[in-house]
Amino acid sequence: MQFKEIVGQEAIKQRLMNTVDENRVSHAQLFLGPEGSGSLALAVAYAQYLCCEDKQPDDSCGVCSSCRKYQKLMHPDLHFSYPFFAKHKDDNALTFIEQWREAFIAYPYLNLDIWRDYLDAENKQANINIAECHQIIKKLSLKPFESTYKILILWLPEYLDKEGNALLKIIEEPQPNTLFLLVAQNQDQILNTILSRTQLVKIPALEYDEIKEHLISKYNQTEDAAAEIAYLCNGNLTEALIMLQQDTKGYHKLFIDWLRLCFGNKGLEILSFVDQLAKMGRENQKNFLRYGISFIREICLLLAGADNLVHLPASELETAQKMTTVMNIAMAQAISAELEKAHYHVERNANPKILFLDVSLQIIKTVKFKTIPQGTQYMPN
């Protein structure tokens, strides 16, 4: 993988290349970024740049022998470790390397749910077991085979339990030109003994405009469709790409229609609307609610006078501005709280008809009868 294939993160890319050009490569680095930020892809591109035989000013060459092997994840000095669902106590990452290569090449912005689909997970918990730790020590005790560096990319070290302490010595005193690139999402879940031995590379979530432009240029999305997905995914490109495969169109109109029915207290029409929502399917219901939460948040920003922080397409912004004339911050917060609870229950397979009818009644109480549930009131300073 080359840096040019990764969306955004230009400052991080330049920083990584500078460490190589200036010979300041730390032997143990932690790429810490939220899901969908591209941290795993950045680690692979960085490893490819390190081993490239003809480095360019802004990327690896992509055509040398080393780069061609990296593109297929088959370089003899590139090793991976990742959570898996062990069937036998001796299973390690090599047991699943073919599935790993297939998954990463298809989805460079991989997450654990996508990875699970490539494995026979059954009801097992993902982890990085002691057999894998021993395999890592064995592999990295050898010298590089054909490149300057031998590199291990360890994805999601959060899944290393206390067995991870077996790696401390080799992380602290590795063989010459041996690098550890850990790729994590949650710093608090990593063993402190490992965390203290790494150099942190902090990777931010992607910007709204970066995701929007990527969806338009690579996936031929319309301006409005790309804007809606970029808005909904909240900086998570993995989530944005999943949404591309779903029916994400019309959430704005659907959500506004719902609010209007509730504001008008249209009983029979609301029942018909709830039936429509119940037939959308769980993922679309979650995305619909996520859109509603985000839209209400933008209304709160408008009500608070923070217009410069609002990210809405022009047509949706106009609607949001109109909503501020019939809604105050306390009402918006009450609706948002109901939508968040509904999203939580949809994830846990609640009955959609009962759930959306209940939420509708709560919205009616808020927007029609101005009844704000206790604990959701906005308290100004």
C-alpha positions in Angstrom: 0.0 0.0 0.0 1.3 3.5 -0.9 0.6 6.7 1.0 -1.3 8.1 -2.0 -3.9 5.4 -1.6 -4.8 6.7 1.9 -7.5 9.4 2.3 -6.3 12.6 4.0 -3.8 12.5 6.9 -1.2 14.5 4.9 0.6 15.8 8.0 1.0 12.3 9.4 2.3 10.9 6.1 4.9 13.6 5.9 5.9 13.1 9.5 6.4 9.3 8.9 8.5 9.9 5.8 10.6 12.4 7.6 11.5 9.9 10.2 12.9 7.6 7.5 14.7 10.4 5.5 16.3 11.7 8.7 17.1 8.3 10.1 14.9 8.7 13.2 12.9 5.5 13.0 11.8 4.4 16.4 11.9 0.6 16.9 8.5 0.5 18.6 5.7 2.8 17.5 2.0 3.0 18.4 -0.3 4.2 15.7 -3.3 5.4 17.8 -6.4 6.5 15.9 -10.2 6.0 16.0 -11.9 3.4 13.7 -11.9 4.5 10.1 -9.1 7.0 10.4 -6.7 4.8 8.3 -4.2 3.9 11.0 -3.7 0.3 9.8 -3.3 1.4 6.2 -0.8 4.1 7.3 1.2 1.5 9.2 1.4 -0.8 6.1 2.2 2.2 3.8 5.0 3.2 6.3 6.4 -0.3 6.3 6.4 -0.3 2.5 8.2 3.0 2.4 10.8 1.8 4.8 11.6 -1.2 2.7 11.2 0.5 -0.8 14.3 0.1 -2.9 13.7 3.4 -4.8 12.0 5.8 -2.4 10.4 8.9 -4.0 10.2 12.3 -2.4 6.6 11.8 -1.3 6.0 8.0 -1.4 7.3 4.5 -2.1 8.0 3.8 -5.8 5.3 1.0 -6.0 7.2 -0.9 -8.7 10.4 -2.3 -7.1 10.6 -5.9 -6.0 9.9 -5.0 -2.4 6.9 -2.8 -3.2 5.3 -5.5 -5.4 5.6 -8.0 -2.5 4.2 -5.5 -0.1 1.2 -4.8 -2.3 0.3 -8.5 -1.9 1.3 -8.6 1.8 3.7 -11.4 0.9 7.1 -9.8 1.7 9.2 -12.3 3.8 10.2 -9.5 6.2 6.6 -8.2 6.8 4.7 -10.0 9.6 1.3 -9.4 11.0 -0.4 -10.2 14.3 -4.1 -9.6 15.0 -7.0 -10.8 17.1 -8.5 -14.1 15.9 -10.9 -16.7 17.1 -8.8 -19.7 18.1 -10.3 -23.2 17.6 -7.2 -24.9 19.1 -4.8 -23.7 21.7 -1.9 -23.8 19.2 -3.6 -21.5 16.7 -1.7 -18.3 15.9 -2.0 -15.5 13.3 -0.3 -17.6 10.6 -3.2 -20.0 10.8 -5.4 -17.2 9.3 -2.9 -15.4 7.1 -4.7 -16.1 3.9 -8.0 -14.7 5.2 -6.0 -11.7 6.6 -4.5 -10.9 3.2 -7.8 -11.2 1.5 -9.6 -9.0 4.1 -7.0 -6.2 4.1 -6.6 -6.0 0.3 -10.4 -5.8 0.0 -10.9 -3.5 3.0 -7.8 -1.4 3.9 -10.0 0.4 6.4 -10.7 -2.9 8.2 -12.6 -3.1 11.5 -13.2 -6.1 13.8 -16.7 -6.7 12.5 -15.5 -7.0 8.9 -12.6 -9.2 10.0 -15.0 -11.4 11.9 -16.9 -12.1 8.6 -13.7 -13.6 7.1 -13.4 -16.1 10.0 -15.5 -18.9 11.5 -16.0 -16.9 14.7 -19.0 -18.9 16.1 -19.5 -17.5 19.6 -15.8 -17.2 20.5 -14.2 -14.0 21.8 -11.4 -12.5 19.7 -8.0 -12.3 21.3 -4.2 -12.6 20.7 -3.2 -15.7 22.7 0.0 -16.9 24.3 0.7 -19.2 21.3 0.8 -16.1 19.1 3.1 -14.2 21.5 5.5 -17.1 21.3 5.3 -17.1 17.5 6.1 -13.4 17.4 9.2 -13.9 19.6 10.3 -16.8 17.3 9.8 -14.8 14.1 11.5 -11.6 15.3 14.5 -13.4 16.8 15.8 -13.9 13.2 17.6 -11.4 11.1 15.8 -9.7 8.1 15.7 -12.0 5.1 16.1 -9.6 2.2 15.2 -6.0 3.4 16.9 -3.6 5.7 14.1 -4.0 8.2 12.1 -6.8 9.6 8.7 -5.4 10.6 5.8 -6.7 12.7 2.4 -4.9 12.4 0.3 -5.8 15.4 -3.3 -4.7 14.9 -5.4 -4.1 18.0 -3.0 -4.7 20.8 -6.0 -4.1 23.1 -6.7 -7.8 22.6 -3.5 -8.8 24.2 -4.2 -10.0 27.7 -1.6 -10.5 30.4 0.1 -12.9 28.0 1.3 -9.8 26.2 3.9 -9.3 28.9 5.8 -12.2 27.2 6.7 -9.7 24.5 8.2 -7.0 26.7 11.8 -8.2 26.4 11.8 -8.4 22.6 10.0 -5.0 22.3 12.6 -3.4 24.6 15.6 -5.2 23.2 14.8 -6.2 19.6 17.2 -7.6 17.1 18.9 -4.8 15.0 16.6 -3.3 12.4 13.5 -5.0 13.8 10.4 -2.7 14.1 7.2 -3.1 16.0 4.2 -1.1 14.6 1.2 -1.4 16.9 -2.1 -0.2 15.6 -4.7 0.6 18.3 -8.0 2.4 18.8 -8.2 2.6 22.6 -5.1 3.6 24.6 -6.7 2.8 27.9 -7.2 -0.9 27.0 -3.5 -1.5 26.2 -1.2 -3.1 28.7 0.7 -0.3 30.4 3.9 -2.3 30.3 3.7 -2.3 26.5 2.4 1.2 26.2 5.3 2.6 28.1 7.7 1.1 25.6 6.3 2.6 22.4 6.5 6.0 20.7 3.0 7.4 20.1 1.9 8.4 16.6 -1.5 10.0 17.1 -3.9 9.8 14.1 -7.0 12.0 14.1 -10.4 11.2 12.7 -10.9 12.2 9.0 -12.4 15.6 8.2 -15.9 15.9 6.8 -14.6 17.4 3.5 -12.0 14.7 3.1 -14.6 11.9 3.3 -17.0 13.8 1.1 -14.5 14.4 -1.7 -13.3 10.8 -1.5 -16.8 9.5 -2.0 -17.4 11.8 -4.9 -14.1 11.1 -6.7 -13.7 7.4 -6.1 -17.3 6.2 -5.8 -19.1 8.6 -8.1 -21.5 9.8 -5.4 -23.5 12.9 -6.0 -22.7 16.0 -4.0 -25.8 15.5 -1.8 -25.3 11.8 -1.3 -21.6 12.2 -0.4 -22.4 15.0 2.0 -25.1 13.0 3.8 -22.8 10.0 4.2 -19.8 12.1 5.3 -22.1 13.9 7.8 -23.5 10.6 9.2 -20.2 8.7 9.5 -18.6 11.3 11.8 -15.1 11.0 10.5 -15.2 7.1 10.3 -14.4 6.1 6.7 -15.1 2.5 7.5 -18.6 3.4 8.4 -19.0 5.6 5.3 -18.0 2.7 3.0 -20.5 0.4 4.8 -23.2 3.0 4.2 -22.5 3.1 0.5 -23.8 -0.5 0.4 -27.0 0.5 2.1 -29.9 2.7 1.2 -28.8 6.0 2.8 -30.9 8.2 0.5 -33.8 10.2 1.9 -32.9 10.2 5.6 -33.3 13.9 5.7 -36.8 14.0 4.2 -37.8 10.9 6.2 -36.7 12.5 9.5 -38.3 15.9 8.8 -41.6 14.1 7.8 -41.4 12.3 11.1 -41.0 15.5 13.1 -43.8 17.2 11.2 -46.2 14.3 11.9 -45.3 14.4 15.6 -45.6 18.2 15.7 -49.1 17.9 14.2 -50.0 15.0 16.4 -51.2 13.0 13.4 -52.2 9.8 15.1 -53.1 7.4 12.2 -50.4 8.9 9.9 -47.8 8.3 12.7 -48.9 4.6 13.0 -48.5 4.2 9.2 -45.1 6.0 9.4 -43.9 3.7 12.2 -44.8 0.7 10.0 -42.6 2.2 7.3 -39.7 2.6 9.7 -40.1 -0.9 11.1 -39.6 -2.4 7.6 -36.3 -0.5 6.9 -34.0 -3.2 8.4 -31.8 -2.8 11.4 -28.8 -1.2 9.8 -30.9 1.4 8.0 -32.8 2.1 11.2 -29.5 2.7 13.0 -28.4 5.0 10.2 -31.7 6.8 10.2 -31.5 7.4 14.0 -27.8 8.4 13.7 -28.8 11.0 11.1 -31.5 12.3 13.4 -29.1 12.7 16.3 -26.6 14.5 14.1 -29.3 16.8 12.6 -30.7 17.7 16.0 -27.1 18.5 17.2 -26.7 20.9 14.3 -30.0 22.6 15.4 -28.5 23.0 18.9 -25.4 24.7 17.4 -27.7 27.1 15.5 -29.7 27.8 18.6 -26.5 28.4 20.5 -25.2 30.9 17.8 -22.4 28.6 16.7 -23.3 28.9 13.0 -19.7 28.5 11.9 -19.5 25.0 13.3 -22.6 23.7 11.4 -21.9 21.2 8.6 -25.1 20.8 6.5 -25.8 20.9 2.8 -27.6 24.1 1.8 -31.1 22.5 1.6 -30.8 20.8 5.0 -29.3 23.9 6.6 -32.4 25.9 5.4 -34.7 23.3 7.1 -32.6 23.4 10.3 -32.8 27.2 10.4 -36.6 26.9 10.2 -36.7 24.4 13.0 -35.0 26.8 15.3 -38.2 29.0 15.2 -40.3 26.2 16.8 -37.7 24.5 19.0 -35.5 25.6 21.8 -32.3 23.9 23.2 -34.2 22.0 25.9 -36.6 20.5 23.4 -33.7 19.6 21.0 -31.8 17.9 23.8 -34.9 15.9 24.9 -35.4 14.7 21.3 -31.7 13.8 20.9 -31.8 11.8 24.2 -34.8 9.8 22.9 -33.1 9.1 19.6 -29.9 7.9 21.3 -31.9 5.6 23.5 -33.7 4.3 20.5 -30.4 3.6 18.7 -29.1 1.7 21.7 -32.3 -0.5 21.7 -32.2 -1.1 17.9 -28.7 -2.5 18.3 -30.1 -4.9 20.9 -32.9 -6.1 18.6 -35.9 -4.3 20.2 -39.2 -4.7 18.5 -39.1 -1.8 16.0 -42.8 -1.1 15.9 -43.1 -0.7 19.6 -39.8 1.2 19.8 -40.6 3.8 17.1 -44.1 4.3 18.3 -42.8 5.0 21.8 -40.2 7.4 20.5 -42.9 9.1 18.4 -45.1 9.6 21.5 -42.1 11.1 23.4 -41.4 13.5 20.5 -45.1 14.5 20.5 -44.9 15.3 24.2 -41.8 17.4 23.5 -42.7 19.4 20.4 -46.5 19.6 20.6 -47.1 19.8 24.3 -43.7 21.3 25.4 -43.3 18.6 28.1 -39.6 18.1 28.7 -38.6 14.9 30.6 -36.7 15.5 33.8 -33.0 15.4 33.4 -32.8 16.7 29.9 -33.3 20.4 30.5 -30.7 22.8 29.3 -29.3 24.7 32.2 -27.6 28.0 31.2 -24.7 29.3 33.1 
